[in-house]
Amino acid sequence: MELGAIQNEQSVAGGATAAIPNTSDDPLLDPVGNALDSTHAHFAIGSGLARRYPADVAPFAVLADASPESFAGLAELLAPGERIYLLGEEPRVSNGLAVGEPLHTFQMIGPERIDVQTEVPGEGRGDIARIEPVLLGSQDAAAMFELITLAFPGFYRPRTYEMGTCYGIYLNGDLVAMAGERLCITGLREISGVCTRPGHTGKGYANALMARLLREHVAMAVKSFLHVGQSNGRAVGIYEQMGFRTLRSITLWPVSLAR
């Protein structure tokens, strides 16, 4: 989740913590498992002890428990050289698997309402002209993957956009900003992939794209959430100004086949 050549609009999650109980029935304690159990069930590969997303969709997996049998099931789902992420406690892997350096993130919950505008002023055309975010789809797959790979190399995949709704901003034929949904759970939608190309930051694009998603979530009566690296301190003000609050810390552990 660290930055590449592109300016990421996400930030460390400081400020107030949301008053949501840290109970075992909170679906956001296991967002991957609950997504694969509900809205994303059609993506699930494997069954029983270990399940995952397809490699070209997302690098996430979930285990039924921490038993050697579950890790053996995960090993059967991995290709040589592939790295996949488990969320939560440090995996105590059995023979045949290796764990890499963790990614420490904050999990944040979105506001119940949103007041930020969904359009931005047009570049060089005054405040009267506006730029409207556009819905992205399969025709934009190559442009989305190129843009997001600059921000999160190796983390997003060619079909990640299929996980949910994505919006973007094009200027002169180039995709200069985007934001979309990733983990989708019954009643919950993750906002992710919020990024702006260098040279186009500071113009309100990220706010407009996130606001469009937040408004749709409110209309759908679903809650918005996101994950952001604890080491990323840029946009804490943006998220907090939009009403996001920190729920908890969640660690992502990269797991691969041992060499």
CORCOR-V415865 format. One record per pair of residues at least 4 apart in sequence whose ideal C-beta (glycine too) atoms are under 6 Angstrom apart, sorted by the first residue. I is the first residue (numbers start at 1). J is the second residue. Records with the same first field share a line. If there is no record, write none. Layout:
# CORCOR-V415865
I=J + J
This chain:
# CORCOR-V415865
1=103 + 152 + 229
3=8
4=150 + 151 + 153
5=150
6=150 + 151 + 195
7=196 + 198 + 201
8=151 + 195
9=194 + 196 + 206 + 235
10=194 + 228 + 232 + 235
11=232 + 233 + 234 + 235 + 236
12=230 + 232 + 233 + 236
13=106 + 108 + 228 + 246
14=236
15=240
16=245
17=246
18=109 + 245 + 247
20=247
27=34 + 185
30=34
31=35 + 183
32=60 + 62 + 87
33=62
34=185
35=40 + 183 + 184 + 185
36=40 + 44 + 51
38=185 + 186
39=184
40=184
43=53 + 57
44=51
45=52
46=50 + 51 + 52 + 77
49=64 + 69 + 70 + 73
50=63 + 70 + 73 + 74 + 77
51=62
52=61 + 77
53=57 + 58 + 60
56=157 + 158 + 159
57=157 + 159
58=160
59=84 + 85
60=85
61=74 + 84 + 86
63=70
64=70
65=70
68=94
71=93 + 94 + 97
75=96 + 97
78=82 + 257
80=257
83=254 + 256
84=255
85=252 + 254
86=91 + 253 + 255
87=250 + 252
91=99 + 253 + 255
93=97 + 99
96=258
97=255 + 258
98=256 + 258
99=253 + 255
100=254
102=251 + 253
103=252
104=230 + 251
105=227 + 229 + 250
106=228 + 230 + 246 + 249
107=227 + 247 + 248 + 250
108=226 + 244 + 246
109=225 + 245 + 247
110=224 + 244
111=243
114=211 + 214 + 215
116=207 + 211 + 242
118=208 + 211 + 212
119=130 + 132
120=131 + 204 + 205 + 208
121=127
122=129 + 130 + 131
125=129
131=169
133=167 + 169 + 208 + 209 + 212
136=140 + 166 + 168
140=144
143=175
144=148 + 161
145=149 + 158
147=175 + 178
148=152 + 156 + 193
149=153
151=195
152=156
156=160
161=166
163=182
164=180 + 181 + 184
165=181
166=180
167=179 + 209 + 212
168=175 + 178
169=176 + 177 + 205
170=175
171=176
176=197 + 200
177=196 + 205
179=194 + 209 + 210
180=193
181=189
182=190 + 192
183=190
184=189
187=222
188=223
189=217 + 222 + 224
190=225 + 226
191=213 + 224 + 226
194=206
196=200 + 201 + 205 + 206
204=208
207=211
214=224
217=222 + 224
228=232
237=241
239=244
